[in-house]
Amino acid sequence: ERMKYGLVGDAVNLASRLENLCKTYGVGILIDGAAATAPGVAEEFCLRGVDQVAVKGRRAPTELFELIGSRRALEEAGSDRTCQQLCEAFASAHACYRQADFEGALRQLEEAEKFRPGDVPIRILRDRCQALYEADSALPGDWSPTHRLDHK
């Protein structure tokens, strides 16, 4: 009897999607909410919530987090405070976005960009907010802050 060896399953598919999304968001490492909330992770690493997406093949939203670096290394480099300020400003922008306060989100994104000019996740969220703010009409009834990805 032959045995088939291979990696399959939801976790492996999600890992593959996250790896590809690193290019989209211009970051080195993305992890999901389950990994971000695992014991010890938030204490050891500086994490920034990047987006909430529905990846192809999954219906439930997936929270994306950028693993910026180890807290110890950031502290030694003297950039731990900047990292914290970036994360706080970006989290505030996302909170506004999820409440459909696009003007508030744009203001918070300006603040976040002071800490990391040219940041891709900031640009992505700013483009979404700007388009919705400029549409100047009621949001569609099916609007959701979860970004749907139709590609792998």
Order of alpha helices (4+ residues) and beta strands (2+ residues): alpha-beta-alpha-alpha-beta-beta-alpha-alpha-alpha-alpha-beta
